[in-house]
Amino acid sequence: MIPCHKAKVIEITSDTTRDETGVKFRAQELRLVIKSGLVKGLTVMVPYEFEVGQTARPMEVGDMVIVGRNVVLPEPMYYINDVYRLDALWLILALFVIITVVLARWRGVRAFAGLAITFLVIFFFMVPRMVEGANPVLISFVGSMLIALTALYVAHGLNQRTHIAFISICITLLIAFVVGIVFIYLTELSGIGTEDAFYLQFAGIQRIDVRGLLLGAMIVGALGILDDVATTQAATVGELHEANPKLTRRELYQRGLIVGREHIISLVNTLALAYTGAAFPLLLLFTIFKRPVWVTLNSEIILEEVIRMLVGSIALIAAVPITTFFAAWYFGRQGKVQNTPPM
């Protein structure tokens, strides 16, 4: 692991511009003070160079940066690794937490507790097991079940609605798994459609099944959608029952499905926009190089995202009738019990 430290620019000792065959480069010599790690407080001189007109900007006194330290050379050499951005991240994260807790109150706190459990499962169970060479599909499925079992109950409470949502999520994840594995093989996706997945094969760790990793990512991605749909549908049917306990199971199912259909329409559009927005730079590249649409769609890097989106959408659609059925069955039975005349 390359040692990295947070540092602050305290002086710019030189700032020059040069022209190389029509391309302008700007070079700065920066004096930095290290703000983290074992060498905290150390002052170092670091060169910084970038092409004028690109996204990089000149450094200014007071800027926070991340510096890497090359320990291979006889004397450590420092270099600019990146701009330090985490202060802005903590600011917007704090804003997000405050807004959520103010509006959702105690439920918002429980939602963040559930989110914390989700990240614990991913980073301390799923990722380490995969790095060790475990089957990514099995680990993703088991991890998803753990997240659904723990985070779901922490966020939404131990009640019948959550039980119904959990059962529905388990069944729908099985559907997503089957659909995903069938179409990964039908489309002959190798799992290395992205640069990250490609380089993962040469990371110097246990060989990872990248195709299995792709399927595992689809399962985990589907879980994020299913949490929303399943809990919403279970709550909808529960509220319909409380508003009118005389509704039969059939009536509860039909009315719940009406709400579910509206949810499906909005979420399918949301998924499509989310994936398309994330792929904008790639779409622009394909447009600039004027490849035919069908050739672009056929490329693995595009098709991988399309299949991922469609698997998630199919899971989303399947979750609505499944959750509505179980909720209508349970709450409809409750209504019958309450309406039974006393003996």
Backbone hydrogen bonds, N-H to C=O, Kabsch-Sander energy under -0.5 kcal/mol:
donor,donor_aa,acceptor,acceptor_aa,energy
5,H,67,V,-2.4
7,A,65,V,-2.8
8,K,33,V,-2.0
9,V,63,D,-2.8
10,I,8,K,-0.6
10,I,31,R,-2.8
11,E,31,R,-1.3
13,T,11,E,-0.6
13,T,29,E,-2.0
14,S,29,E,-1.0
16,T,27,A,-2.8
18,R,25,F,-2.8
20,E,23,V,-3.0
21,T,19,D,-0.5
23,V,20,E,-1.8
24,K,22,G,-0.5
25,F,18,R,-2.9
26,R,50,F,-2.8
27,A,16,T,-3.0
28,Q,48,Y,-3.4
29,E,14,S,-2.1
30,L,28,Q,-0.6
30,L,46,V,-2.9
31,R,11,E,-3.2
32,L,30,L,-0.6
32,L,44,V,-3.0
33,V,8,K,-2.0
34,I,42,L,-3.0
35,K,6,K,-3.9
36,S,6,K,-0.7
40,K,37,G,-1.4
41,G,34,I,-2.9
42,L,39,V,-2.3
44,V,32,L,-2.4
46,V,30,L,-2.9
48,Y,28,Q,-2.7
50,F,26,R,-1.9
52,V,24,K,-2.4
54,Q,51,E,-1.5
62,G,9,V,-2.9
63,D,60,E,-2.2
65,V,7,A,-2.8
66,I,82,D,-3.3
67,V,5,H,-2.7
67,V,65,V,-0.5
68,G,79,Y,-2.6
69,R,3,P,-2.0
70,N,77,M,-3.0
71,V,69,R,-0.8
77,M,70,N,-1.4
79,Y,68,G,-1.8
80,I,47,P,-0.6
81,N,66,I,-3.2
82,D,66,I,-1.6
84,Y,64,M,-2.0
85,R,83,V,-0.6
88,A,85,R,-0.8
89,L,85,R,-1.4
90,W,86,L,-2.9
91,L,87,D,-1.5
92,I,88,A,-2.2
93,L,89,L,-2.4
94,A,90,W,-2.3
95,L,91,L,-2.0
96,F,92,I,-2.3
97,V,93,L,-2.5
98,I,94,A,-2.6
99,I,95,L,-2.4
100,T,96,F,-2.3
101,V,97,V,-2.7
102,V,98,I,-2.6
103,L,99,I,-2.1
104,A,100,T,-3.2
105,R,101,V,-1.9
107,R,104,A,-1.4
108,G,105,R,-0.7
109,V,105,R,-1.6
110,R,106,W,-2.2
111,A,107,R,-2.2
112,F,108,G,-1.9
113,A,109,V,-1.8
114,G,110,R,-2.4
115,L,111,A,-2.1
116,A,112,F,-2.3
117,I,113,A,-1.9
118,T,114,G,-2.0
119,F,115,L,-2.2
120,L,116,A,-2.1
121,V,117,I,-2.5
122,I,118,T,-2.3
123,F,119,F,-3.0
124,F,120,L,-2.2
125,F,121,V,-1.2
126,M,121,V,-2.6
127,V,122,I,-2.9
129,R,125,F,-1.7
130,M,126,M,-2.3
131,V,127,V,-2.5
132,E,128,P,-1.7
133,G,130,M,-1.5
134,A,129,R,-2.4
139,I,135,N,-2.6
140,S,136,P,-2.3
141,F,137,V,-2.3
142,V,138,L,-2.9
143,G,139,I,-2.9
144,S,140,S,-2.3
145,M,141,F,-2.1
146,L,142,V,-2.3
147,I,143,G,-2.5
148,A,144,S,-2.8
149,L,145,M,-2.6
150,T,146,L,-2.5
151,A,147,I,-1.1
152,L,147,I,-1.3
154,V,150,T,-2.4
155,A,151,A,-2.6
156,H,152,L,-2.4
157,G,153,Y,-2.0
159,N,157,G,-1.2
163,H,159,N,-2.0
164,I,160,Q,-2.5
165,A,161,R,-2.3
166,F,162,T,-2.7
167,I,163,H,-2.4
168,S,164,I,-2.3
169,I,165,A,-2.4
170,C,166,F,-2.3
171,I,167,I,-2.0
172,T,168,S,-2.5
173,L,169,I,-2.6
174,L,170,C,-1.5
175,I,171,I,-1.6
176,A,172,T,-2.6
177,F,173,L,-2.5
178,V,174,L,-2.3
179,V,175,I,-2.7
180,G,176,A,-2.7
181,I,177,F,-2.5
182,V,178,V,-2.1
183,F,179,V,-2.2
184,I,180,G,-2.1
185,Y,181,I,-1.5
186,L,182,V,-2.2
187,T,183,F,-2.0
189,L,184,I,-2.2
198,F,194,T,-1.9
199,Y,195,E,-2.4
200,L,196,D,-1.4
201,Q,197,A,-0.6
201,Q,198,F,-1.1
202,F,199,Y,-1.6
203,A,200,L,-1.2
206,Q,131,V,-0.7
210,V,208,I,-1.3
213,L,209,D,-2.2
214,L,210,V,-1.9
215,L,211,R,-1.8
216,G,212,G,-2.6
217,A,213,L,-2.3
218,M,214,L,-1.7
219,I,215,L,-1.9
220,V,216,G,-2.4
221,G,217,A,-2.6
222,A,218,M,-2.4
223,L,219,I,-1.7
224,G,220,V,-1.3
225,I,221,G,-1.0
226,L,222,A,-2.6
227,D,223,L,-2.2
228,D,224,G,-0.8
229,V,225,I,-2.1
230,A,226,L,-3.1
231,T,227,D,-1.7
232,T,228,D,-1.9
233,Q,229,V,-2.6
234,A,230,A,-2.3
235,A,231,T,-2.2
236,T,232,T,-2.4
237,V,233,Q,-2.4
238,G,234,A,-2.1
239,E,235,A,-2.5
240,L,236,T,-2.2
241,H,237,V,-2.2
242,E,238,G,-2.2
243,A,239,E,-2.4
244,N,240,L,-1.8
247,L,244,N,-2.0
252,L,248,T,-2.8
253,Y,249,R,-2.5
254,Q,250,R,-2.5
255,R,251,E,-2.6
256,G,252,L,-2.5
257,L,253,Y,-2.2
258,I,254,Q,-1.3
259,V,255,R,-1.4
260,G,256,G,-2.2
261,R,257,L,-2.5
262,E,258,I,-1.4
263,H,259,V,-1.9
264,I,260,G,-2.5
265,I,261,R,-2.2
266,S,262,E,-1.9
267,L,263,H,-2.5
268,V,264,I,-2.7
269,N,265,I,-1.5
270,T,266,S,-1.9
271,L,267,L,-2.8
272,A,268,V,-2.2
273,L,269,N,-2.4
274,A,270,T,-2.5
275,Y,271,L,-2.5
276,T,272,A,-2.3
277,G,273,L,-2.8
278,A,274,A,-1.8
279,A,275,Y,-1.1
280,F,277,G,-1.2
283,L,279,A,-2.6
284,L,280,F,-2.5
285,L,281,P,-1.9
286,F,282,L,-2.2
287,T,283,L,-2.0
288,I,284,L,-2.7
289,F,285,L,-2.2
290,K,287,T,-1.1
291,R,286,F,-1.6
296,T,292,P,-2.4
297,L,293,V,-2.9
298,N,294,W,-1.5
299,S,295,V,-0.9
299,S,296,T,-0.8
302,I,299,S,-0.6
303,L,299,S,-3.0
304,E,300,E,-2.5
305,E,301,I,-0.7
306,V,302,I,-2.2
307,I,303,L,-2.9
308,R,304,E,-2.1
309,M,305,E,-2.5
310,L,306,V,-2.6
311,V,307,I,-2.7
312,G,308,R,-2.1
313,S,309,M,-2.3
314,I,310,L,-2.7
315,A,311,V,-2.3
316,L,312,G,-2.3
317,I,313,S,-2.6
318,A,314,I,-2.6
319,A,315,A,-2.0
320,V,316,L,-1.0
320,V,317,I,-0.6
322,I,318,A,-1.6
323,T,319,A,-2.7
324,T,320,V,-2.5
325,F,321,P,-2.3
326,F,322,I,-2.1
327,A,323,T,-2.6
328,A,324,T,-2.7
329,W,325,F,-2.6
330,Y,326,F,-2.3
331,F,327,A,-2.9
332,G,328,A,-2.1
333,R,329,W,-1.3
334,Q,330,Y,-1.8
335,G,331,F,-1.9
336,K,332,G,-1.7
337,V,333,R,-2.2
338,Q,334,Q,-2.2
339,N,335,G,-1.8
340,T,337,V,-1.0
